[in-house]
Amino acid sequence: MRVIAGSARSLLLKTPAGMNTRPTTDRIKETLFNVLQNDVPGAVFVDLCAGSGQIGIEALSRGADKAYFIENDASAVKCVEDNLKHTGFLDKSVVLKQDAVTAVSYGIREAADIIFADPPYGKGTDEQILAAAAKSKAVTADTLIVIEEEKNRDFSFATDLGFVIIKEKVYKTNKHVFLKKHS
C-alpha cells in the first residue's frame, strides 16, 4: 500500500496487523480521489474508521490543510501515527482513538469539508454515522460525506436522516456513496 499522488507520492504505508481492517485498494483509492480532486486542496478532511490512515494521508498528500483520523483499535491508531510520522504529516493531523459515531457527534471540533467513512460492512454503522452527522456541528450544508459500503447496501435511509445522495460509484464488491445534507 502506497501514497498515490501529491507531496508524499510513492511512500509506502504500514497496515495494521490482524484482520480487523480492510484496506482500500490502490485502484479504488485512485478512483475516489479522481472524484474528489477539486475538493481536497485546502480542505479539512476526516477519515473515519481510518485503519492505516491511508485515505486521510492521501488527502494530505494532495493538499488538504488538516486531517482527522478516527480509529478505535489501539494497534490501528499506532499504525496511523507511524504512517503520519513516515509521511511527515503529523503536524497537520489530529488522531482520535474513539469510535466513528462518537467522533462525529463530539470529537471533531471544526467544520469538516470532506468526511470519508469506511465502517465494517453490514453492521449498520454507516446509518449510525449519518444519524450522528445530521446533528453534528462539524457537518454543514457544504460538507461532502463519502461512505464506503458493500455493493448491494440500500441507502434509502439517508433521505430520512436529511441527506441527499449526490453520486454512487460502484465497484466489483463495494461502492462509494457521496452525500450532502438536504438543503
C-alpha positions as CSV (number, residue, x, y, z in Angstrom):
1,M,0.0,0.0,0.0
2,R,1.3,3.4,-1.0
3,V,0.5,7.1,-1.4
4,I,-0.6,7.5,-5.0
5,A,-0.1,11.2,-5.7
6,G,1.0,14.5,-4.2
7,S,3.8,15.5,-1.9
8,A,4.2,12.1,-0.4
9,R,3.8,10.2,-3.6
10,S,5.1,6.6,-3.7
11,L,5.8,6.4,0.0
12,L,4.9,3.0,1.4
13,L,2.4,2.8,4.2
14,K,2.1,0.2,7.0
15,T,-1.1,-1.7,7.6
16,P,-2.4,-2.8,11.0
17,A,-1.7,-6.4,11.9
18,G,-4.6,-8.8,12.0
19,M,-7.9,-9.0,10.3
20,N,-9.7,-6.0,11.9
21,T,-9.1,-3.7,9.0
22,R,-9.9,-3.9,5.3
23,P,-7.6,-1.6,3.3
24,T,-9.0,0.2,0.3
25,T,-7.1,-1.0,-2.8
26,D,-4.9,1.5,-4.7
27,R,-7.2,1.3,-7.7
28,I,-10.4,2.2,-5.8
29,K,-8.4,4.9,-3.8
30,E,-7.3,6.4,-7.1
31,T,-10.9,6.4,-8.5
32,L,-12.1,8.0,-5.2
33,F,-9.6,10.8,-5.4
34,N,-10.3,11.4,-9.1
35,V,-13.8,12.3,-8.0
36,L,-12.6,14.4,-5.0
37,Q,-9.6,16.1,-6.7
38,N,-11.1,19.6,-6.8
39,D,-12.5,19.4,-3.3
40,V,-9.3,18.2,-1.4
41,P,-6.9,21.2,-1.7
42,G,-7.3,23.3,1.4
43,A,-9.9,21.0,3.0
44,V,-10.4,19.8,6.5
45,F,-10.6,16.0,5.8
46,V,-12.0,13.4,8.2
47,D,-11.0,9.7,7.9
48,L,-13.5,7.7,9.9
49,C,-12.7,4.0,10.7
50,A,-9.2,5.0,9.5
51,G,-7.4,1.7,9.7
52,S,-3.9,2.6,8.5
53,G,-4.9,6.2,7.8
54,Q,-4.2,5.8,4.1
55,I,-7.2,7.7,2.8
56,G,-6.6,10.8,5.1
57,I,-2.9,10.6,4.3
58,E,-3.7,10.6,0.6
59,A,-5.9,13.7,1.1
60,L,-3.0,15.5,3.0
61,S,-0.6,14.5,0.2
62,R,-2.9,16.0,-2.3
63,G,-3.2,19.3,-0.5
64,A,-5.7,19.0,2.4
65,D,-4.9,21.5,5.1
66,K,-5.8,19.2,8.0
67,A,-7.0,15.7,8.6
68,Y,-8.7,13.9,11.5
69,F,-8.0,10.2,11.8
70,I,-10.7,8.4,13.8
71,E,-10.0,4.8,14.9
72,N,-11.0,2.8,18.0
73,D,-8.5,-0.1,17.6
74,A,-5.3,0.6,19.5
75,S,-3.0,-1.2,17.1
76,A,-4.5,0.7,14.1
77,V,-4.1,4.0,16.0
78,K,-0.4,3.2,16.4
79,C,-0.2,2.3,12.7
80,V,-1.8,5.7,11.7
81,E,0.6,7.5,13.9
82,D,3.6,5.6,12.4
83,N,2.3,6.4,8.9
84,L,1.9,10.1,9.7
85,K,5.4,10.3,11.0
86,H,6.8,8.5,8.0
87,T,5.0,10.8,5.5
88,G,5.7,14.0,7.5
89,F,2.0,14.9,8.1
90,L,1.9,14.6,11.9
91,D,1.7,18.4,12.3
92,K,-1.4,18.6,10.0
93,S,-3.2,15.8,11.8
94,V,-5.5,15.0,14.7
95,V,-5.6,11.3,15.7
96,L,-8.5,10.4,18.0
97,K,-8.9,6.9,19.5
98,Q,-12.6,6.7,19.6
99,D,-15.5,5.2,17.6
100,A,-16.7,6.9,14.5
101,V,-20.2,7.8,15.8
102,T,-18.7,9.5,19.0
103,A,-16.2,11.4,16.9
104,V,-18.8,12.7,14.5
105,S,-21.0,13.7,17.4
106,Y,-18.4,15.3,19.7
107,G,-14.8,14.7,18.7
108,I,-14.4,16.8,15.6
109,R,-14.1,20.4,16.8
110,E,-14.5,22.3,13.5
111,A,-16.5,22.2,10.3
112,A,-15.3,19.4,8.0
113,D,-15.2,19.8,4.3
114,I,-15.0,16.1,3.5
115,I,-15.8,13.1,5.7
116,F,-14.8,9.7,4.5
117,A,-16.1,6.6,6.3
118,D,-15.1,3.0,5.7
119,P,-17.0,1.3,8.5
120,P,-17.4,-2.5,8.9
121,Y,-19.7,-3.7,6.2
122,G,-23.2,-4.9,7.1
123,K,-23.4,-3.8,10.7
124,G,-25.4,-0.6,10.3
125,T,-22.5,1.6,11.4
126,D,-23.0,3.7,8.2
127,E,-26.5,4.6,9.3
128,Q,-25.3,5.4,12.8
129,I,-22.6,7.7,11.3
130,L,-25.2,9.5,9.2
131,A,-27.6,9.9,12.1
132,A,-24.8,11.5,14.1
133,A,-23.7,13.6,11.2
134,A,-27.3,15.0,10.8
135,K,-26.9,16.6,14.3
136,S,-23.2,17.3,14.3
137,K,-21.8,20.9,14.3
138,A,-18.9,19.5,12.2
139,V,-21.2,18.8,9.3
140,T,-22.5,21.8,7.4
141,A,-24.6,22.0,4.2
142,D,-21.3,22.1,2.3
143,T,-19.7,19.0,3.9
144,L,-19.3,16.1,1.5
145,I,-19.7,12.7,3.1
146,V,-18.4,9.6,1.4
147,I,-19.2,6.2,2.7
148,E,-17.6,3.0,1.5
149,E,-20.0,0.1,1.9
150,E,-20.8,-3.3,0.3
151,K,-22.1,-3.1,-3.2
152,N,-25.7,-4.0,-2.5
153,R,-26.3,-1.8,0.6
154,D,-29.5,0.1,0.3
155,F,-29.0,3.8,1.3
156,S,-32.7,4.8,1.2
157,F,-32.3,5.5,5.0
158,A,-30.1,8.5,4.1
159,T,-33.1,10.5,2.9
160,D,-35.0,10.0,6.2
161,L,-31.8,11.3,8.0
162,G,-31.8,14.5,6.0
163,F,-29.2,13.6,3.3
164,V,-29.3,13.5,-0.4
165,I,-27.2,11.1,-2.5
166,I,-25.2,13.0,-5.0
167,K,-23.4,10.1,-6.6
168,E,-22.7,6.4,-6.2
169,K,-19.5,4.9,-7.6
170,V,-20.0,1.1,-7.8
171,Y,-17.1,-1.4,-8.0
172,K,-16.9,-5.2,-8.1
173,T,-17.8,-5.9,-4.4
174,N,-18.3,-2.4,-2.8
175,K,-19.2,1.2,-3.6
176,H,-18.7,4.8,-2.6
177,V,-21.8,6.8,-1.8
178,F,-21.4,10.6,-1.9
179,L,-23.9,12.5,0.3
180,K,-24.7,16.0,1.4
181,K,-27.2,17.5,3.8
182,H,-30.5,18.2,2.1
183,S,-31.0,21.9,1.7
